[in-house]
Amino acid sequence: MTVMTGKNISIACYDNEVPPFVEAEMDSLYGNIFSSLVEFRVYGWVMGTTSTYVVHADGQIITLLLFKREQGMVRVLNETICVGSADMQRFADFIFKRYRDVQAISFKAIETDIGNVDFPYQRFNHLEDITLSLPSSAEAYLAGLGKNTRRNIKRYTDRLIRTFPSCRFEVFEGAGIREEHVRTLIEFNRERMADKNIVSVIDEEETRRIICLVRSCGLVGIVTIDGRIAAGALSYRAGSNYFLNVLAHAPCYDEYWLGFLCCYRTICECIARRGREFHFLWGRYEYKFALGAVQRDLDNVTVYRSWVQVVRHVNLAWHEARQGYARQAKVWLKYSNTGTSRRMLRLVGHIRDAKRAMQHVTRGRKSAMLQSTSDH
């Protein structure tokens, strides 16, 4: 179906269909791994239930959204892209007119300037994407970094080479990336998380997904010492942009800034490949800003057909509000440097430790009961 909405703008919609042109066009238009068919496939996307919305202006595609329609709601699959007020208004107008049963539209983790949409909506921060705009050369990139960062890059590089003359940095892409690379970096990551009493979310199933995705569109910078992997930065390419997924190093090299240096060298390789942006993604870690990145906020937005539908879907509205305010509280506790926030963080930590201890005791009691039962 194609609808003309203005002199130079037309909208096409393909119900439960993703035409062949979509894959290349999405990479070209958004250049975002979280708005790409390759990532959707790896994470179990089912094509037959996905519809496609396309806006042309003067014959060029300016908006391309994939969405699912279920239980009176449209859920947009594209994430971490920019969706402006005009795009959102146009999409909402089209969806609510075309599908009379749809009462709400959900966008997840988008960058938006929404403010003048003629429908009730909720907007809450969901994540941040720490992003670096890449200059034309590695020399220009280094020159644009802060004085202390430039000094530390030279200082720690010199120290590393003096201490470990066998140190080498190599880059692997796509099918050239070995499973050993990925698994070693993930294991380094697990060790780092374990030191902080945090269980890594990268289990075996996620590891297999990462291996599949990295072989399709990955770029991995690897540091070896004496022929063994010592550090690595694993990223994905979409269009002209790169997205960092895993940055890790062996704990025995903590004092050499090895992870930082590996990330810096990987960024330089992305510049050499004419990359436009390097996305560090979520987590406001200092090293990202030291390497020149800036923060972009990503929000969840829910647009309702009318205020009546807000009331009718009060459970959805409450869920979005609860999640949004919980996120605000978490961010304040984590990043605020006030005495109150530090005390609250310690309290939350104590509660979490106590909960883990109780779970451990409970598991122990259950094990003892099972053992006792089996003895009899």
N, C-alpha and C positions, 0 to 999 in steps of 0.2 A: 504494500500500500504506500502511495506517495501523496503527500499533501503540500500544496503551495501555501506558504504563510506570509509571503511578502514578495516584492518585485524580484529579489535575487536570492531568496531563501526557500528551500524545499526540505521536507521531512519525509524519510522513508522508514517503514517499520516492517520487520520480518518476524511474524509470530512463530515461536518455537523453531527458529531457524537462525543459523549463523552462516552467512554466505562466504564463499571462498576468499573474497577480497579482504575480509575483516582482519585476518591475522597480520598481514603486512601493513595495512592502513593503521591499525592500532599502534604498532611499533613505531611507525613514522609520526603519527599524530601526538602520542603521549610519551613514548620512550620510557615506559615504566614497567618493571618486571611484575608489579602487582596489578597491572592492567594489560596482561599479555596472555595469549592462548597457551603458550608453552607452560607457563606457571599454573594456569587453570587445569591443564591436563594432568600434570604431575600430582596435583592435589585433589584429583577425583572428580573433576568437572564433567557433567553429563550434558552433551550437546543438545539432545532432543527436547529438553525442557527450558532451553535458553532462547530468549528473543533478542533481536537487534534493533537499535534505534540509531538512525543516521541523519545528520543535518548537513546539507550542502549549502554553501554560500558562493555564488558566482561559479558554480561547478566544482568547487573544492570542498572536501569534507572538513568541517570545523568541530563537529561533535560526533562521538561514536561510543554509545553505551550499550553494554550487555545487561540484561535483566531477567529475573525470574518472577513470575506472577503466581501467587498461591495464597489461598485463604484471605482474599480481599486485600492483599498487599503486594506491592511491587518492591523487590529488593535489587538494587543496582549492584552488579558484581565488580565493576571498576573501582579500585581503591588507590589511595595516595596520589590521585591526580587533582588538578585544579578544575573546579566546577564553579563558574561565576554566577552571579544573580540572574543574568539574562539567560544563560543555559538552563538553570534550574527552573525558572519561570516557564520557559518554552517547553521543557520536558514535562513539568507538572500539568500545564495546560493540555498537552497532547495526551498524556496518560489518563487523566481524569475524564477527558472527553471520549476517548476511544474505549476505555474499559469501565463501564458503569458500575461494576462490582468492586472496583479498587477504591479503597477509602484512605490509604496511606502509602507513602513512598519512603523507602529507607536508603540513605547513602551512608557508607561506612568509611571512615578515615580519609576524608577529602579536604583539600585546601579550598576555602571558599570565602567570598566576600558577601555572602547572603545578607540581605537587609531590606530589599524592596520586593520581596515575593508576595503575591496577593493571595496567600493561603496561610493558615496557621501552621507554625512549625516549631520544632524543638531543635536546639543546637547545643551540643556539649563537646568539649575537648576530649579526644580519645587517645591521641599519640602526638609525638613530635617527630619530624623528619629533619635530622641535622644534615644540611646539604652544602656542598662545596661547588661553586661555579668554577670550571676549569679554564685557565688561561691558554694561550696558544703554544706555550713552550714550558718545559721543566725549569728553565732558567728564570722565566718570568714568575713562575709559581714560587720558587724558592725566594726570589727577591721580594715578593709580596708578603711573606710571612714575617712575624714579629722578630725583633732582634734576638731575644732570648731563645726562641725556637730555632732560628738559623744557627746560632752558636751551639746549641745542644746537638743539633743534627750533625754538625761537623765534629764536635767533641766526642760524641759517643760512637760515631762511625770510625774515627781514627783509633779510639780505644779498642773497639771490637776487632778491627783488622790487626792491630798490634798483638792483641791477646790470642786471637784465633786466625792465623794466616790462611787457613783452609776455608774461611768463611766465603760463601758464594750466594748470590741472589739470582734466581731464575724465574721466568714467567712461563706458565703453561695455560693453554686455552682449549676449550671445548673437549673434543675426544682425546686430546693429548694429556688431559688431567687424569692422573691415576687414582684409583680408589684408595691406595695407601696415603696419598696426600690428604684426602678428605678425612679419613678415619683418624689419622695422626693429629690433625688440627682439632678435631672434635674431642679427642681424648685430652689434649692440652686444655681445652675449654672446660671439660668436666673437672679436671684437677684443680683449676683455678676456682671454679664454683664451689667445689668441695672444701677448699680452704676457707671459704666464707660461710660454710654450713648451708649451702644452697644446692638443691638437687637440680641438675641440668634438665631442661625441657627437651633436649635433643636425644630421644630414645632411638632404638634400632630402626623403627619404622620411619622416623623423621630423617635419620641418617641416609636411608635408601632413597628417600625423596631428594635430599640434597645432592647425592651422587648423580641421580638421574638428571636433575636440573642443571647442575654444573657442567655435565658433559654436553648439554644442549646449547648453553649460552654462557658458560663460566669463564672466568679469568682468575687464576690463582698465582700470587706471588709467593715464592718459597725461599726461605733462607736455610742453607745447609751448613753444618760445621762438621768437619771430618766425614763428609758424605752422608750425614744423618740429618733428618729434618729437625730444625731448631725453632722455626717460627713460620707463620704463613698468614696471608690475607686472602680470604675466599670471597669473591664477588661475582655477580651476574651482570650480563650486559643486555640492555633492552634499547633498541634504537641507538642513540649516541650517548646513553647514560649508563653509569655503573652503580651497582647496589651491593654494599658490603654486607655479608652475612656472618662470617666467622673470622675474627682476628684473634690469634692465640700464639703463645710461645711456650717453650719448655720452662718450667719454674726455675730451673737452675741458672737461667740467664736473666733473671729479674734486674740485676744491677747494670745491665748493658742497654737498657731501653730497646730491646730487640723487637718487640711487637710494634712499638712506635716507628722505628726505622723501617721495618718491613712494610708498614702501612704507607709511609711516605714514599718509598720506592715504588710500591704498587700504584699509587696515585700518579707518579711520574710516568709509569708505563701506560696508564689510561690516557694521559695527555698525549703521549706519543702516538696513540691510536686515534687521535682526534676526538676524544671524549668531550662531551659538553658539560656534564655534571657528574659528581661523585657523591652518592648518597650514603651517609653513615647510618641512616635510619634512626631508630628510637634509642633513648638513653642519653642524658645530658652529661656525658663524660668530658672531662676537661681536655683530653688529648684531641678530641674532635675539633674543638674551638681553637686549640693551639695550631692545628693544621689548616686553619682558615675557614672553617665551615660556619654557617649561620643556622638559626633555628626557624623551621616552618611548622606552624601548628596544623594538625590534622584533626578534623572534627567529625562527629557523627551527626547527621541531620535527618530528622523525620518530618516530612511534609504531609499535612492532613487535608482532605478534601474540604472540610468545614469544621467549625467549632463543635457542631453537633457530633461529628465523628471523633473529635478529641474526647468528648464525654463518653461516647459509646466504646471507645478503645482506651478507657482509663487505665487498664492494666498495662498496656503497651506504653502509654505516656508515663506512668509511674515507674516502670522498669527503666526507661530511658533516663528519667530524672534521677533515679537512685544511682544508676551506673555513672552518670555524669558528675553528680556531687561527690560520689565516692572517689572518683578520679581526681577531682579538685582537692579533696582532703589529702589524698595520697601524695600528690605533687607538692602540696604545701609542707607536709611533714618531711618529705624527702629532701627538698631543695631550699626550704627556708632555713636561714642561719640563726634563728632566734633561740634563746634559751628554752622557751616553751616547746618549740618544735623538737629540739634535741631531747628534752625530757619525755615528750610523747613518743618519739621514736624508740627510746630506751624501754618505755613501758610496753609498747607494742612488741618489742623484741622479747621482753620478759614473758609476756603472755604467750607468744609463739613458742618460746622454749618450754614453758610449762605445759603447753598443749602437746608438744612433741614428747615430753617426758611421760605424760599421762598415756599417750598412745602407745609408747614403748612398754609401759607397765601393763596396759591392757593386753597388748599382743603377747607379753610374757605370760600373763595369767591364762590367756586362751591356749597358749602353747603347753603350759603346765597341765591345764585341764584335759587337753587332747592326749598328752603323754600319759596322764593318769588313767584316762579312759582306755587307751590302748594297752596299758599294763594289765588291765583287768580283762 
